[in-house]
Amino acid sequence: MSPERVRRTLVRLACEVVERNRGAENMVILGIRERGVLVAERLASEIEAVSETSIPAYGLDVAPYRDDADDSADRSGSPVGVELDVTDKNVLLVDDVLFTGRTARAALDAVVQLGRPRSIQYVALIDRGHREYPIQPDYVGRLIQTKHRERVEVAADGTFVVTVVE
């Protein structure tokens, strides 16, 4: 996907989020580290442009919550690095690529450590299939059918470029 196509996709996703939530009030955006944070920040700015509402975007560290993490992983600190209470908020989880669903599952565990949200909605810029867990995004930028051995790379250096690499 070219930078222009990614930009248009993010604008469309922002409009879908605002429409489904009847605005953007009471919303918190959490980008799954690493590249999900960049997508979340860009999506937050597009949502702000559409809704004229300022929305915070934070990076979410899901490493301690993964099912392949060491049992001694430290879950005592905040997964966003700051004190954040998502109780009664609409949480928008954002990731660059949805693949097996394992990272998304870990993100759900991390979010509930921050409180009891009103809703958790999942945004994937790219959905490439091959689920191992029953996770489905609420919003998808683009569905790309890939082979299991291929990788989808999202490069971000001011603009986003999405490529499939074998």
C-alpha positions in Angstrom: 0.0 0.0 0.0 1.3 3.4 -0.9 1.5 6.2 1.6 -1.5 7.9 0.0 -3.6 4.7 0.2 -2.6 4.2 3.8 -3.6 7.8 4.6 -7.0 7.4 2.9 -7.5 4.1 4.8 -6.8 5.9 8.1 -9.3 8.6 7.3 -11.9 6.0 6.5 -11.2 4.1 9.7 -11.5 7.4 11.7 -14.9 8.1 10.1 -16.0 4.5 10.9 -14.9 4.8 14.5 -16.6 8.2 15.0 -19.8 7.0 13.3 -20.1 3.8 15.3 -19.4 5.5 18.6 -21.6 8.5 17.8 -18.6 10.8 18.4 -15.3 10.4 20.1 -16.1 11.6 23.6 -15.1 9.2 26.4 -12.6 7.4 24.1 -9.0 6.3 24.8 -6.7 5.0 22.1 -4.1 2.4 23.0 -1.6 1.4 20.3 0.0 -2.0 20.7 3.8 -1.5 20.8 5.8 -1.0 18.6 4.3 -0.1 15.3 0.7 -0.1 16.6 1.6 3.0 18.5 2.5 4.9 15.3 -0.7 3.8 13.7 -2.7 4.8 16.8 -1.2 8.3 16.9 -2.0 8.9 13.3 -5.5 7.5 13.7 -6.0 9.7 16.8 -5.2 12.8 14.8 -7.6 11.7 12.0 -10.4 11.1 14.6 -9.7 14.5 16.1 -10.0 16.1 12.7 -13.3 14.3 12.0 -14.9 14.7 15.5 -13.2 17.9 16.6 -12.5 16.1 19.9 -9.0 15.7 21.4 -8.3 12.1 22.1 -5.3 10.7 24.1 -3.3 7.9 22.5 -0.9 5.8 24.5 1.5 3.0 23.8 0.4 -0.4 25.3 3.2 -2.9 26.3 1.7 -6.3 26.0 5.0 -8.3 26.4 4.3 -9.4 30.0 0.8 -10.6 29.0 1.8 -12.8 26.1 1.2 -16.6 26.4 4.8 -17.2 25.5 6.2 -14.8 28.1 8.3 -16.0 31.0 6.2 -16.8 34.1 8.3 -14.3 36.0 7.2 -11.4 33.8 6.6 -8.3 35.8 2.9 -7.2 35.6 3.0 -4.9 38.6 3.5 -1.6 36.6 1.1 0.1 34.3 1.2 -1.4 30.7 1.0 2.1 29.4 3.8 3.5 31.5 1.6 6.1 33.2 -1.3 6.0 35.6 -4.4 5.5 33.4 -7.9 4.4 34.4 -10.0 3.2 31.5 -13.0 2.4 33.7 -16.2 3.3 31.8 -14.2 4.5 28.8 -14.5 3.2 25.2 -11.0 1.8 24.5 -9.8 1.6 21.0 -7.0 -1.0 20.6 -4.9 -0.3 17.5 -2.3 -2.6 15.9 -0.6 -2.5 12.5 -1.0 -6.1 11.5 -3.4 -8.7 12.9 -2.1 -12.3 12.3 -2.6 -15.1 14.8 -4.5 -13.1 17.4 -2.0 -13.9 20.1 -0.9 -10.3 20.5 -4.5 -9.0 20.5 -5.4 -11.5 23.3 -2.4 -10.3 25.3 -3.6 -6.7 24.7 -7.0 -7.5 26.1 -5.4 -8.8 29.3 -3.3 -5.6 29.6 -6.3 -3.4 29.1 -8.3 -5.0 32.0 -5.3 -4.2 34.2 -6.2 -0.6 33.6 -9.8 -0.8 34.8 -13.1 -2.0 33.5 -13.8 -0.3 30.2 -17.3 0.3 28.8 -16.1 -1.3 25.6 -13.0 -2.5 23.9 -12.9 -2.1 20.1 -10.0 -3.5 18.0 -8.5 -1.8 14.9 -6.1 -3.5 12.6 -4.5 -1.6 9.7 -3.9 -4.9 8.0 -5.7 -8.2 8.6 -3.7 -11.1 7.1 -5.8 -14.0 8.5 -4.2 -17.2 9.9 -5.9 -16.9 13.3 -4.9 -19.2 16.1 -7.3 -17.5 18.6 -10.9 -16.5 17.9 -10.2 -12.8 17.6 -11.8 -10.6 15.0 -11.2 -6.8 14.5 -14.0 -4.3 14.7 -12.3 -2.2 12.1 -10.0 -3.3 9.3 -8.0 -1.1 7.0 -7.3 -3.8 4.5 -7.6 -7.5 4.3 -4.5 -9.0 2.7 -4.5 -12.8 2.0 -1.0 -14.0 2.7 0.9 -17.3 2.9 1.8 -18.3 6.4 5.5 -17.9 5.7 5.1 -14.3 4.3 5.4 -11.2 6.4 3.6 -8.0 6.2 5.8 -5.0 7.0 4.5 -1.6 7.9 7.3 1.0 7.6 6.7 4.4 9.1 9.1 7.3 8.7 6.7 10.2 8.4 4.4 8.2 6.1 3.3 4.6 6.1 4.1 2.0 3.5 2.8 -1.5 3.7 4.6 -4.3 1.9 4.4 -8.1 1.8 7.8 -9.9 2.1 8.3 -13.6 1.5 
